[in-house]
Amino acid sequence: MKAESGDMKKRNLRSSNIIQFILLLIIILSLNLSGMYVFKRLDLTSEKRFTLSETTREKLRNLKDIVYIKVYLTGDLPAGFQKLSSATHDMLMEMKSYAGSNLEFDFIDPSALPDSKQRNELYNQLADKGLQPTNLSERTKEGTSQRIIFPGAILNYLSKEQPLLLLKDRMGASAEEMVNTSIQNLEYEIINAISKISTVKPPVIGILHGQGEVDKPHLADFYKSVSASYPTRYVEIKNKLNALEDISCLVIAKPDSAFEEKDKFIIDQFVMRGGKVLWLLDMMNADMDSLAKKNEFVSVPTELNLDDMLFRYGVRLNKDLVMDLQAAPIPILTGYVGNRPQNSLLPWYFFPLVTPESKHPIVKNLNAIRFDFVGSIDTIISAKVNKTVLLKSSEYTRILSSPAVVDLNILRKDPDEKEYRKPPAILSVLMEGHFRSNYANRIPYQIATDSAIGFKEESIATKMIVVADGDVIKNDYRRANNTVYPLGFDKYTGQFYGNKNFLMNCVDYLCDNSGLMTLRSKEFKLRLLDTTRFTPAEQFIKTTNVALPVFIVFLFAAIKLFIRRKKFN
């Protein structure tokens, strides 16, 4: 009788287990089936790093064709770069969940090619396409080793191709800080590249020509960079009312002659209709060529006939030069060894190096920006226009009003810091809102009411950026061998300043009507391993990682065996 009772208990237990298994299987299948139709993820990170903005989600959902991304950051990488690679993969997976089949990507290790010739050919191809190589020095047990990686990606959409730099380099920043910054910007950088390559009718960039602006060889790198993302062309106004008709953003780079009133009127009405302007203006005539024959010159104002217009919009560009003890160096003759001249690199106070302090997405996390003979800006109270200071000089500032003496001999002695105690000078300003026309209540009635002209006294919502230096856009150029140096490259120190990124961010912000640039404000912490603790404890961590899972399995097995024996006894 007891045996029959025991058999009955076993059969009931077996039936119960089978029923539980079937129910569990049904639940799992139901969840999987519902997951195919209902998408939902929980972002449990404190900074919501995996939560895409609504703007990003909308752009991904609206893709009309496949964006294919080749990411060249994978393989045997240091911890920081592995974090960046993993974060890039996670971000692309998150984006794919909204784009569906219209977003595809692969991770490729360019150093994995066994043949060195093929590997070098691929390296050259990636560099030609715009990806910047990074030379890694890695510590090993045997010493150090050198390796080239390409922390970037190539996007393809229909017949178009676009490079994407994943690593954001910053002078003076540690590798950990650079990786952290790069991960913060991932959503913006990827969706911005996708947006540019997939936009059917992108904004047109016009670079003003015909007012003595920066010549084309010295604008070559900016033109190349901006034209990779936007249709770009040089434009001349020449009193033509429709000269700016198809232009979305106008770049005015260091004109040296006065604007005619009719050309000013055309630019003014361009702004009134929502056109964006990037003003890069020198209000003082100052150039290093003036120091070629003698050690000093007198800088006087450049008459551009734009003062009234800019004042009406909300700024005044002063007729002065800003000096700053935080400055870029230039080579100065400091002596002779025998008959050979000896040059030293000394900070030239007329070339301020400005590290952005603003958290605005245009300048956040940029390298220091180099200015050449920059002036100061005053902001004017104007209704319906919001102003944001983008760049300022340091607390070690001196202002030389016109006429200003520029003298190389100031470098022969240490600066008197008491002379460099002016408040930081404003060097660049963003203005957004509804601008009042410079010609409101100033033109004849018949012109103001002419339907062919379509005069507007107040703009629709628009924006402009003013920079008190035209040289900020210039790249170095060697005429002898027709060599164009990258914008922001310092040929004396070999450093790259943030000029190109600053100007590209300006153009992107002015052309961005969807709010993508605000994604550059996203911040979170990169949680890297403490290598000083990791090295001594390396063997312990390895042993624990191997032994702990095995121990847990044996522990659960022992507990289950104990429970079964207790149940049947």
C-alpha positions as CSV (number, residue, x, y, z in Angstrom):
1,M,0.0,0.0,0.0
2,K,2.9,2.3,0.9
3,A,4.6,1.5,-2.4
4,E,1.4,2.4,-4.3
5,S,1.1,5.7,-2.4
6,G,4.8,6.4,-3.3
7,D,4.3,5.7,-6.9
8,M,1.2,7.9,-7.0
9,K,3.2,10.8,-5.5
10,K,5.9,10.4,-8.1
11,R,3.4,10.4,-10.9
12,N,1.7,13.5,-9.5
13,L,5.0,15.2,-9.1
14,R,6.0,14.3,-12.7
15,S,2.6,15.5,-14.0
16,S,3.0,18.7,-12.1
17,N,6.5,19.3,-13.5
18,I,5.3,18.6,-17.0
19,I,2.4,21.1,-16.6
20,Q,4.8,23.7,-15.1
21,F,7.2,23.2,-18.0
22,I,4.4,23.5,-20.6
23,L,3.1,26.7,-18.9
24,L,6.6,28.2,-18.8
25,L,7.1,27.4,-22.5
26,I,3.7,29.0,-23.4
27,I,4.7,32.1,-21.4
28,I,8.1,32.4,-23.1
29,L,6.6,31.9,-26.6
30,S,3.9,34.5,-25.9
31,L,6.5,37.0,-24.7
32,N,8.6,36.4,-27.8
33,L,5.7,36.7,-30.2
34,S,4.5,39.9,-28.5
35,G,8.1,41.2,-28.6
36,M,8.0,40.9,-32.4
37,Y,5.2,43.5,-32.6
38,V,5.8,45.6,-29.4
39,F,9.2,47.2,-29.0
40,K,10.1,48.6,-25.6
41,R,13.5,49.0,-23.8
42,L,14.2,50.1,-20.3
43,D,17.1,52.5,-19.9
44,L,18.3,51.9,-16.3
45,T,21.4,54.1,-16.6
46,S,21.3,57.2,-14.4
47,E,22.3,59.5,-17.3
48,K,19.9,57.8,-19.8
49,R,22.8,57.1,-22.2
50,F,20.7,54.6,-24.3
51,T,17.6,56.8,-24.6
52,L,17.5,58.4,-28.1
53,S,16.0,61.8,-28.5
54,E,12.6,62.1,-30.3
55,T,14.4,64.0,-33.1
56,T,16.7,61.0,-33.7
57,R,13.9,58.5,-33.6
58,E,11.9,60.5,-36.1
59,K,14.8,60.8,-38.5
60,L,15.5,57.0,-38.3
61,R,11.8,56.1,-38.9
62,N,11.7,58.4,-41.9
63,L,14.7,56.9,-43.8
64,K,13.6,56.1,-47.4
65,D,16.4,53.7,-48.2
66,I,19.2,51.7,-46.6
67,V,22.1,53.5,-44.8
68,Y,25.0,51.1,-44.7
69,I,27.7,51.9,-42.1
70,K,31.2,50.3,-42.0
71,V,32.8,50.8,-38.6
72,Y,36.5,50.4,-38.5
73,L,36.9,50.2,-34.8
74,T,37.1,46.6,-33.6
75,G,39.6,43.9,-32.9
76,D,42.3,43.8,-30.2
77,L,41.9,47.3,-28.7
78,P,42.9,49.1,-25.4
79,A,40.2,49.3,-22.8
80,G,39.2,52.9,-23.6
81,F,38.8,52.2,-27.4
82,Q,37.0,49.0,-26.6
83,K,34.5,51.0,-24.6
84,L,34.1,53.4,-27.6
85,S,33.7,50.4,-29.9
86,S,31.1,48.8,-27.6
87,A,29.3,52.1,-27.1
88,T,29.2,52.6,-30.9
89,H,27.7,49.1,-31.4
90,D,25.1,49.6,-28.7
91,M,24.1,53.0,-30.2
92,L,23.8,51.5,-33.7
93,M,21.7,48.6,-32.3
94,E,19.4,51.1,-30.6
95,M,19.1,53.1,-33.8
96,K,18.4,50.0,-35.8
97,S,15.5,49.2,-33.6
98,Y,13.8,52.4,-35.0
99,A,15.2,52.4,-38.5
100,G,14.6,48.7,-39.1
101,S,15.9,47.3,-42.3
102,N,16.9,50.8,-43.5
103,L,20.0,50.7,-41.2
104,E,22.7,48.1,-41.6
105,F,26.2,48.1,-40.2
106,D,29.3,46.0,-40.0
107,F,32.4,46.2,-37.8
108,I,35.7,45.7,-39.7
109,D,39.2,45.4,-38.3
110,P,41.5,47.0,-41.0
111,S,44.6,45.6,-39.3
112,A,43.3,42.0,-39.6
113,L,44.4,41.7,-43.2
114,P,47.3,39.3,-43.2
115,D,49.0,40.7,-46.3
116,S,50.9,43.9,-45.4
117,K,50.5,45.4,-48.9
118,Q,46.7,45.0,-48.9
119,R,46.6,46.3,-45.4
120,N,48.5,49.5,-46.4
121,E,46.3,50.0,-49.4
122,L,43.2,49.8,-47.2
123,Y,44.8,52.3,-44.8
124,N,45.4,54.7,-47.7
125,Q,41.9,54.3,-48.9
126,L,40.4,55.1,-45.5
127,A,42.7,58.1,-45.2
128,D,41.7,59.4,-48.6
129,K,38.0,59.0,-47.7
130,G,38.5,61.3,-44.7
131,L,39.2,58.9,-41.7
132,Q,42.1,60.0,-39.5
133,P,44.4,57.3,-38.4
134,T,45.5,57.1,-34.7
135,N,48.9,55.7,-33.8
136,L,48.6,53.7,-30.6
137,S,51.5,53.1,-28.2
138,E,50.6,50.1,-26.1
139,R,52.4,48.9,-23.0
140,T,53.1,45.2,-23.0
141,K,55.1,42.9,-20.8
142,E,57.9,43.1,-23.3
143,G,57.8,46.9,-23.5
144,T,55.8,49.1,-25.9
145,S,54.3,48.5,-29.4
146,Q,53.0,50.8,-32.1
147,R,49.7,50.1,-33.9
148,I,47.5,52.1,-36.3
149,I,43.8,52.2,-35.8
150,F,41.0,54.1,-37.6
151,P,38.4,55.2,-35.0
152,G,35.8,56.1,-37.6
153,A,33.2,54.8,-40.0
154,I,32.1,55.2,-43.6
155,L,28.4,55.7,-44.4
156,N,26.9,54.8,-47.7
157,Y,23.4,55.9,-48.9
158,L,22.3,55.3,-52.5
159,S,25.3,56.7,-54.5
160,K,26.6,58.9,-51.7
161,E,29.4,58.3,-49.2
162,Q,30.3,60.1,-46.0
163,P,33.1,59.7,-43.4
164,L,32.3,59.7,-39.7
165,L,35.0,60.4,-37.1
166,L,34.2,58.6,-33.8
167,L,37.2,59.8,-31.8
168,K,37.1,63.5,-30.8
169,D,40.7,64.7,-30.2
170,R,41.3,67.4,-27.7
171,M,44.7,69.1,-26.9
172,G,45.7,68.5,-23.3
173,A,43.0,65.9,-22.7
174,S,43.9,62.4,-21.5
175,A,42.9,59.3,-23.6
176,E,40.2,58.6,-21.1
177,E,38.8,62.1,-21.4
178,M,38.8,61.9,-25.2
179,V,37.0,58.6,-25.2
180,N,34.5,59.9,-22.7
181,T,33.8,63.0,-24.9
182,S,33.5,60.8,-28.0
183,I,31.0,58.5,-26.3
184,Q,28.9,61.5,-25.2
185,N,28.8,62.7,-28.8
186,L,27.9,59.4,-30.4
187,E,24.2,59.9,-30.9
188,Y,24.8,63.4,-32.4
189,E,27.7,62.4,-34.6
190,I,26.0,59.3,-36.1
191,I,22.5,60.8,-36.6
192,N,24.0,64.0,-37.9
193,A,26.0,62.0,-40.5
194,I,22.9,60.0,-41.4
195,S,20.8,63.1,-41.7
196,K,23.3,64.8,-44.0
197,I,23.8,61.8,-46.3
198,S,20.0,61.0,-46.5
199,T,18.6,64.5,-46.9
200,V,17.0,64.9,-50.3
201,K,17.3,68.7,-50.5
202,P,20.1,69.9,-48.2
203,P,20.6,73.5,-47.4
204,V,22.9,75.4,-49.8
205,I,25.9,77.2,-48.4
206,G,27.0,80.4,-50.1
207,I,30.5,81.9,-49.6
208,L,30.5,85.6,-50.4
209,H,33.0,86.6,-53.1
210,G,33.7,90.0,-54.6
211,Q,34.4,92.1,-51.5
212,G,38.1,91.3,-51.1
213,E,37.4,88.3,-48.9
214,V,39.9,85.5,-48.1
215,D,41.2,84.1,-51.4
216,K,40.2,80.6,-52.6
217,P,43.5,78.8,-51.8
218,H,43.3,79.9,-48.1
219,L,39.6,78.9,-48.0
220,A,40.3,75.5,-49.7
221,D,40.1,73.3,-46.6
222,F,36.9,74.9,-45.3
223,Y,35.3,74.7,-48.7
224,K,36.3,71.0,-49.0
225,S,34.9,70.2,-45.5
226,V,31.6,72.1,-45.8
227,S,31.0,70.9,-49.4
228,A,31.3,67.3,-48.1
229,S,28.0,67.8,-46.2
230,Y,26.2,70.6,-48.1
231,P,26.0,71.9,-51.6
232,T,28.4,74.8,-51.6
233,R,29.3,77.6,-54.0
234,Y,30.8,81.0,-54.2
235,V,28.3,83.9,-54.7
236,E,28.6,87.5,-55.8
237,I,25.8,89.9,-55.1
238,K,26.7,92.8,-57.5
239,N,23.4,94.6,-56.9
240,K,21.4,91.5,-58.0
241,L,18.2,91.2,-56.0
242,N,18.0,87.4,-56.5
243,A,21.7,86.8,-55.9
244,L,21.0,84.9,-52.6
245,E,17.7,83.4,-53.7
246,D,18.6,79.7,-53.3
247,I,21.1,80.2,-50.4
248,S,20.3,79.0,-46.9
249,C,23.5,80.1,-45.1
250,L,25.8,82.9,-46.2
251,V,29.5,82.9,-45.1
252,I,31.1,86.3,-45.2
253,A,34.9,85.7,-44.6
254,K,37.1,88.7,-44.0
255,P,35.9,91.3,-46.6
256,D,38.4,94.2,-46.9
257,S,36.3,96.8,-48.8
258,A,33.1,98.8,-48.0
259,F,29.8,97.3,-49.0
260,E,27.5,99.2,-51.3
261,E,24.1,100.1,-49.8
262,K,22.2,98.0,-52.4
263,D,24.3,94.9,-51.6
264,K,23.7,95.5,-47.8
265,F,20.0,95.8,-48.6
266,I,20.0,92.5,-50.4
267,I,21.8,90.8,-47.4
268,D,19.4,92.4,-45.0
269,Q,16.4,91.1,-46.9
270,F,18.0,87.7,-47.1
271,V,18.1,87.7,-43.3
272,M,14.5,89.0,-43.1
273,R,13.4,86.0,-45.1
274,G,15.1,83.5,-42.7
275,G,18.5,83.4,-44.2
276,K,21.4,82.5,-41.9
277,V,24.7,84.4,-41.9
278,L,28.2,83.5,-40.5
279,W,30.0,86.9,-40.2
280,L,33.8,86.6,-39.9
281,L,34.9,90.2,-39.9
282,D,38.2,92.1,-39.3
283,M,37.5,95.6,-38.1
284,M,41.2,96.4,-38.0
285,N,43.7,96.2,-40.8
286,A,46.4,94.0,-39.3
287,D,48.5,91.2,-41.0
288,M,51.8,89.5,-40.2
289,D,53.0,90.4,-43.7
290,S,53.3,94.0,-42.4
291,L,56.1,92.7,-40.0
292,A,58.2,91.2,-42.8
293,K,60.4,94.2,-43.3
294,K,60.3,96.0,-39.9
295,N,59.4,95.0,-36.4
296,E,56.3,97.2,-36.0
297,F,53.3,98.7,-37.8
298,V,50.3,100.7,-36.9
299,S,46.9,99.0,-37.3
300,V,44.0,101.2,-38.4
301,P,40.3,100.4,-38.9
302,T,38.9,98.7,-42.0
303,E,35.9,100.5,-43.3
304,L,33.3,97.9,-44.2
305,N,30.2,100.1,-44.0
306,L,28.5,97.3,-41.9
307,D,28.4,99.0,-38.5
308,D,24.8,100.3,-38.7
309,M,23.6,96.9,-39.9
310,L,25.2,94.9,-37.2
311,F,24.2,97.4,-34.5
312,R,20.6,97.1,-35.6
313,Y,20.9,93.3,-35.4
314,G,22.3,93.5,-31.9
315,V,26.1,93.7,-31.8
316,R,28.9,96.3,-32.1
317,L,32.3,95.2,-33.4
318,N,34.9,97.5,-31.9
319,K,37.8,99.1,-33.6
320,D,40.4,97.5,-31.4
321,L,42.8,94.5,-31.1
322,V,42.6,91.9,-28.3
323,M,45.9,90.8,-26.7
324,D,46.0,87.7,-24.5
325,L,48.8,86.0,-22.5
326,Q,47.2,82.7,-23.5
327,A,48.4,82.8,-27.1
328,A,49.7,80.7,-30.0
329,P,53.5,80.8,-30.5
330,I,55.4,82.1,-33.5
331,P,59.1,81.8,-34.4
332,I,61.2,84.7,-33.3
333,L,64.9,85.4,-34.0
334,T,66.6,85.2,-30.6
335,G,70.3,85.0,-31.5
336,Y,73.0,83.5,-33.6
337,V,75.3,80.5,-33.3
338,G,78.2,81.5,-35.5
339,N,76.5,82.8,-38.6
340,R,73.4,80.6,-38.1
341,P,70.2,82.4,-36.9
342,Q,68.5,80.8,-33.9
343,N,64.7,81.0,-33.7
344,S,62.6,80.3,-30.6
345,L,58.8,79.8,-30.4
346,L,57.3,82.5,-28.3
347,P,53.7,83.3,-27.5
348,W,52.4,86.1,-29.8
349,Y,49.9,87.9,-27.7
350,F,48.0,89.1,-30.8
351,F,47.1,85.4,-31.6
352,P,44.8,84.4,-28.6
353,L,44.3,80.8,-28.0
354,V,40.7,80.4,-26.7
355,T,39.5,77.3,-24.9
356,P,35.7,77.4,-25.0
357,E,34.1,77.6,-21.6
358,S,30.5,77.7,-22.8
359,K,28.4,74.5,-22.7
360,H,26.6,75.5,-25.9
361,P,26.7,72.7,-28.4
362,I,28.6,74.8,-31.0
363,V,31.7,75.0,-28.8
364,K,31.3,72.3,-26.2
365,N,34.4,70.0,-25.9
366,L,36.3,71.8,-28.7
367,N,40.0,72.2,-28.9
368,A,41.4,75.6,-28.3
369,I,40.6,78.0,-31.2
370,R,43.4,80.2,-32.6
371,F,42.6,83.8,-33.5
372,D,44.8,86.2,-35.5
373,F,44.5,89.9,-34.7
374,V,41.0,89.5,-33.3
375,G,38.8,92.4,-32.1
376,S,36.2,92.6,-29.3
377,I,32.4,92.6,-29.5
378,D,29.8,94.5,-27.5
379,T,26.2,93.1,-27.4
380,I,23.4,95.6,-27.8
381,I,19.9,95.1,-26.2
382,S,17.5,94.3,-28.9
383,A,13.9,93.1,-28.6
384,K,13.1,89.6,-29.8
385,V,16.8,88.5,-30.3
386,N,18.5,86.2,-27.9
387,K,22.3,86.4,-27.7
388,T,24.7,83.7,-26.5
389,V,28.4,84.4,-26.0
390,L,30.3,81.5,-27.7
391,L,34.0,82.5,-27.2
392,K,35.8,84.9,-24.9
393,S,39.4,85.8,-24.3
394,S,41.1,84.7,-21.0
395,E,41.3,86.7,-17.8
396,Y,44.7,87.9,-18.9
397,T,43.4,90.3,-21.5
398,R,44.6,93.6,-22.9
399,I,42.8,95.8,-25.4
400,L,44.6,98.1,-27.9
401,S,42.2,100.7,-29.3
402,S,42.7,102.2,-32.8
403,P,45.3,103.2,-33.9
404,A,47.1,100.2,-32.4
405,V,50.8,99.7,-32.5
406,V,51.8,96.1,-33.2
407,D,55.4,95.6,-32.1
408,L,57.4,92.4,-32.2
409,N,59.8,93.9,-29.7
410,I,57.3,93.3,-26.9
411,L,58.5,89.7,-26.9
412,R,62.0,90.7,-25.8
413,K,60.9,91.1,-22.3
414,D,58.4,89.4,-19.9
415,P,54.9,90.9,-20.1
416,D,53.7,93.1,-17.3
417,E,50.7,91.2,-16.0
418,K,49.2,94.4,-14.6
419,E,48.6,95.5,-18.2
420,Y,46.7,92.3,-18.9
421,R,43.9,92.6,-16.4
422,K,41.0,93.7,-18.6
423,P,37.8,91.6,-18.3
424,P,37.6,88.8,-20.8
425,A,36.6,90.2,-24.2
426,I,33.7,88.7,-26.2
427,L,35.1,87.3,-29.5
428,S,32.1,85.5,-30.9
429,V,28.3,85.8,-30.4
430,L,25.3,83.7,-31.5
431,M,22.1,85.6,-32.1
432,E,18.7,84.0,-32.6
433,G,15.2,85.4,-33.0
434,H,13.4,88.0,-35.0
435,F,15.7,90.7,-36.4
436,R,14.6,94.2,-37.2
437,S,15.6,95.3,-40.7
438,N,18.4,97.8,-41.0
439,Y,16.2,99.6,-43.6
440,A,12.9,99.8,-41.7
441,N,11.6,103.4,-42.0
442,R,14.6,104.3,-44.1
443,I,13.7,103.6,-47.7
444,P,11.3,105.4,-50.0
445,Y,7.6,104.4,-49.9
446,Q,7.6,103.2,-53.5
447,I,10.5,100.8,-52.8
448,A,9.0,99.6,-49.5
449,T,5.7,98.8,-51.2
450,D,7.1,97.3,-54.5
451,S,5.8,93.7,-54.8
452,A,8.8,92.8,-56.9
453,I,11.1,93.6,-54.0
454,G,8.9,92.3,-51.3
455,F,10.4,94.4,-48.5
456,K,10.2,93.0,-45.0
457,E,10.7,95.1,-41.8
458,E,11.1,92.2,-39.5
459,S,12.6,88.7,-40.1
460,I,11.0,85.4,-39.5
461,A,12.7,83.3,-36.8
462,T,16.4,83.0,-37.9
463,K,19.9,83.1,-36.5
464,M,23.4,84.4,-37.2
465,I,26.9,84.1,-35.7
466,V,29.4,86.9,-35.5
467,V,33.1,86.3,-35.1
468,A,35.5,89.3,-34.7
469,D,38.2,87.7,-36.8
470,G,38.3,86.8,-40.5
471,D,41.5,84.8,-40.3
472,V,39.9,82.1,-38.1
473,I,38.7,80.5,-41.4
474,K,42.1,80.6,-43.2
475,N,44.2,77.5,-43.8
476,D,47.9,77.9,-44.5
477,Y,48.9,77.6,-48.2
478,R,52.3,77.1,-49.8
479,R,52.2,78.6,-53.3
480,A,55.5,77.1,-54.4
481,N,54.2,73.6,-54.5
482,N,50.4,74.3,-54.3
483,T,50.2,72.7,-50.8
484,V,47.0,73.3,-48.8
485,Y,47.5,72.7,-45.1
486,P,44.5,71.6,-42.9
487,L,42.4,74.3,-41.4
488,G,43.5,74.8,-37.8
489,F,47.0,73.2,-38.3
490,D,49.9,75.1,-36.8
491,K,52.9,74.6,-39.0
492,Y,55.3,75.8,-36.3
493,T,54.1,73.4,-33.5
494,G,52.4,70.6,-35.5
495,Q,49.3,71.0,-33.4
496,F,45.7,71.0,-34.6
497,Y,43.6,73.8,-33.2
498,G,39.8,73.6,-33.1
499,N,39.1,76.2,-35.9
500,K,37.7,73.7,-38.4
501,N,35.4,72.0,-35.9
502,F,34.2,75.4,-34.6
503,L,33.3,76.6,-38.1
504,M,31.7,73.4,-39.1
505,N,29.6,73.4,-35.9
506,C,28.6,77.0,-36.7
507,V,27.4,76.0,-40.2
508,D,25.7,72.9,-38.8
509,Y,23.9,74.9,-36.1
510,L,22.8,77.6,-38.5
511,C,21.4,75.0,-41.0
512,D,19.9,72.8,-38.3
513,N,16.1,73.4,-38.0
514,S,15.4,70.1,-36.2
515,G,17.4,70.6,-33.0
516,L,20.0,67.9,-33.7
517,M,22.9,70.1,-32.4
518,T,21.4,70.1,-28.9
519,L,22.4,66.4,-28.7
520,R,26.0,67.6,-28.3
521,S,25.0,68.8,-24.8
522,K,24.5,65.2,-23.6
523,E,26.8,64.1,-20.8
524,F,27.6,61.0,-18.8
525,K,30.5,59.4,-17.1
526,L,32.8,56.8,-18.6
527,R,33.4,54.1,-16.1
528,L,36.8,52.8,-16.9
529,L,38.8,50.3,-14.8
530,D,41.3,51.7,-12.4
531,T,44.5,50.3,-14.0
532,T,46.6,51.1,-10.9
533,R,44.4,48.7,-8.9
534,F,44.0,46.2,-11.8
535,T,47.7,45.4,-12.3
536,P,48.5,43.9,-8.8
537,A,45.2,42.2,-8.6
538,E,45.2,40.8,-12.1
539,Q,45.8,37.2,-11.2
540,F,43.1,37.3,-8.4
541,I,40.5,38.8,-10.8
542,K,41.3,36.2,-13.5
543,T,41.0,33.3,-11.0
544,T,37.8,34.6,-9.5
545,N,36.2,35.1,-13.0
546,V,37.0,31.4,-13.8
547,A,36.3,29.8,-10.5
548,L,33.3,31.7,-9.2
549,P,30.8,30.5,-12.0
550,V,31.9,26.9,-11.4
551,F,31.5,27.2,-7.7
552,I,28.0,28.7,-8.1
553,V,26.9,25.7,-10.4
554,F,28.2,23.2,-7.8
555,L,26.4,25.1,-5.0
556,F,23.1,25.0,-6.8
557,A,23.5,21.3,-7.6
558,A,24.2,20.5,-4.0
559,I,21.2,22.5,-2.8
560,K,18.9,20.8,-5.3
561,L,20.2,17.3,-4.3
562,F,19.7,18.1,-0.7
563,I,16.1,19.2,-1.3
564,R,15.3,16.2,-3.4
565,R,16.6,13.8,-0.7
566,K,14.7,15.6,2.0
567,K,11.5,15.5,0.0
568,F,11.6,11.7,-0.7
569,N,12.8,10.7,2.8
